[in-house]
Amino acid sequence: MHTPHELEDLARDQHNILICKQEHDGEEILAVDFGRNATDLLLDIVGGTAIVVVDTEQFDFEVPTDADEITVNNGILTIKQAIQQ
């Protein structure tokens, strides 16, 4: 799974945002940590676009076509994809 360039750009521009990828239990997981100050992290998916609101800022990105699940919890946006065997 590729990291959406909008998320890469956001992490590059805002130093408190971290992106990491890992494999766990047959899934590839992309986690975007907006930091402890991101108490109000909201997600809405409209068509193929994910809209994220962090506190008072909003941004969007194209949902990766291979993503199985996108969630937010405790300031972390998580995108999961099953690993093809």
Long-range contacts (C-beta under 8 A, 24 or more apart in sequence): 1-28, 1-30, 1-64, 1-66, 1-67, 1-79, 1-81, 2-64, 3-30, 4-61, 4-62, 4-64, 5-61, 6-59, 6-60, 6-61, 6-62, 7-32, 7-61, 7-77, 10-59, 23-83, 26-82, 26-83, 27-68, 27-80, 27-81, 27-82, 27-83, 28-80, 28-81, 28-82, 28-83, 29-78, 29-79, 29-80, 30-78, 30-79, 30-80, 31-76, 31-77, 31-78, 31-79, 32-76, 32-77, 32-78, 32-79, 33-75, 33-76, 34-75, 34-76, 34-77, 35-75, 36-75, 37-75, 38-75, 39-75, 41-72, 41-75, 41-76, 41-77, 42-72, 43-70, 43-71, 43-72, 43-77, 45-70, 52-77
